[in-house]
């Protein structure tokens, strides 16, 4: 897989992770404002769906490399990985905050 193809996967990860992050941040604001848990859960579910798409893009590339395909990594893919990991961390923080605001 060439660098341009890997970059496109990186862009997918950035886009999906960014969407997840936005949903999780909105959920945090709603939790803080005392919004009903059911309404917050909708945002969490939407964020999780985006996070799953980001993870699927990542897994596609990992599977190719595991199958022996030569994969040229570039900065865009690394940037996507950074977005994915911070979105996952934000999800964990959100769950912690929901317990506090209970």
N, C-alpha and C positions, 0 to 999 in steps of 0.2 A: 504494500500500500504506500503510495507516495505522500509527500508532505502536504500537498493540497487537499487530498482526500482526508487525511488525518485532521487538517485544519477545519474542514467542514464538520467533522464529528465534534471537534472542539467547540465550534460555533453552536451546534445543537445543544451541547451540554451547558454552555453559557446561557443560552436562551431559556431552556427549560428550568435550569437552576435559578435564574433570575426571576422567573415567574413564580417559582415556589417560594423564594425569599420574599417577594412582594406579598404573597398570600399570608405567609407566616407573620410578617411585620404588621399587616392589617389585623390579623387575629390577635396579636399582642396588644394592639391599641384597643381593640374591642374588649378584651379581657380586662384591661385596666379601667375601661369605662363602665364595666359592669354589665356588658351585653349578655344576653341569655346564652348559656353554654351551647345550645343547639345551633344558634346562628354562628358562633365561633367555630363549631365543628364543621360546618359547611366550608369555611375558608381553609381549615386544616385538611379536609378531604381533597379540596382543589389543589392545595399545595403539595400534598402527597402524590397526587396524580402526576403533577409536573415533575416532581422529584423522581418518580418511577420512570418517566420518559427519559430524563437525564441519565439515570442509572442504566437504562436499556442501551442508550447510545454508547456509554462507557463500556458496558459488557460486550457489545458488538466488537469493539476494537480489541479488548482483552482476549476474546475468543479467537480472533484472527491471529493475534500474536502467539497464543497458546498452540494454535494449529501449525505454527512454523512459518507463518507469513512474515516477511520483513516489513516492519512498521517504522517509518521515519517520524519521530516525534518532533514537534515544534512548540514554540512558545504559546500559540493559541490553544493547543490541547492542554498544556500545563495550566494556562489561565482558566480553562474550563474545569479542570480538576479542582482548582482553588475555589471556584464558585460552588461546585458541587459539595465540597467538604464544609464550606461555611454555611451553606443552606441546611445541610444535615445538622450541623451544630446549632443553628438557629431553631430548628425544629425541637431539638432536645431542650433548649432554653425555654421555649414556648411551653412545653409540657411541664417543666418545673414551675414556671410562673403561674400556670393554670392551677396548680396545686396550692400555691401561696394565696392566690386570689379567691379560692374556694370559699 
